[in-house]
């Protein structure tokens, strides 16, 4: 575990982040008093998510492709009718 004061971390932030990426936990201190902890996120190992998982479970209705009503378009622009 790495323990460092704010000033040290500011001076070499990239170096400390590389250590966290390797799995190290880091305690951030102010005048040697612990304030916070930085720890690595769990890695996302595994295969990529396949495309088309919901194929056949949803169908876009024909109304989706129709033009929006005038009042909806006006509200998107932040205008009033």
Secondary structure, 3 states (H helix, E strand, C coil): CEEEEHHHHHHCHHHHHHHHHCCCCEEEEECCEEEEEECCCCCCCCCCCCCCCCCCCCCCCHHHHCCCCHHHHHHHCCCCC
